[in-house]
Amino acid sequence: MIFENQKGLRTYYEEYGEKCDPTILLIHGIGADNQMWRPQTELYASKGYHIIVPDMIAHGKSSRVNKLTLSDWTKQIEELLIHLNIHKVSIIGVSMGGVIALSFIVNYPDLVDKIIISDSFGELKTIPERILGFSSVIGYKLFKILGNKALAKGMESTYKADFAYRAKKYFKEICLEVDLKQMVLSRKAINQIAILDELNNHKFNAMVMVGSEFGKWFVKINKKIADSLGTDLIILQNSMDPSNLVNPDEFNKNVLEFLDE
């Protein structure tokens, strides 16, 4: 379905399950779309949840833009929830989706029930973190020159491990169609996140997970999120960003147990 706001920005979204059930909003990663959540949508609906899966601005079938900020995404979510008459929501954000989710819960805490973050970051302050953000922007700019086929080939290399076959297939396909200009804008937008100190001023029912295969440095980045949210960090073995697609069995097990608490 498509929701268009007063400014003409379109949000494509899909719904699963019954609207009378508790609502979960799933926020995808950079360069992805709602289909990144295929291992979750129908499963979670079958467990008694109402699932909303939008394509974020600059992604999938939602609007393309000339400029983009984190607040554009958080406003997109708020407007979609109002449109759907949803007053309370649990949010699961992976990678870029985690950045957006963290920004949303600080700005709209009254709308949030539970929050689950995976394979993400809440600030880019240290030198390694800044290098991560800067190099990612440069990488997307380079792929604008090299083309989508080069990006798809790069994704094949990233997800070459046997356990990552779902992510390899998904990103190989979607990278052939992705708008690289929009990816540059998206990466610049999430690089502006600096939310960890603000999280300390709120109390959220939260869970944070990270895949082990991107290395100790990425685990540390996610540990900072968990510490700011006052929760433990769950490390998923044989997994990497995005863990919901790379190791959906362990991801789903942890999510459903947490939601059922």
Secondary structure, 3 states (H helix, E strand, C coil): CEEECCCCCEEEEEEECCCCCCEEEEECCCCCCHHHHCCCHHHHHHCCCEEEEECCCCCCCCCCCCCCCHHHHHHHHHHHHHHCCCCCEEEEEECHHHHHHHHHHHHCHHHEEEEEEECCCCECCCHHHHHHHHHHHHHHHHHHHHCHHHHHHHHHHHCCCHHHHHHHHHHHHHCCCCCHHHHHHHHHHHCCCECHHHHCCCCCEEEEEEEHHHCHHHHHHHHHHHHHHCCCEEEECCCCCCHHHHCHHHHHHHHHHHHHC
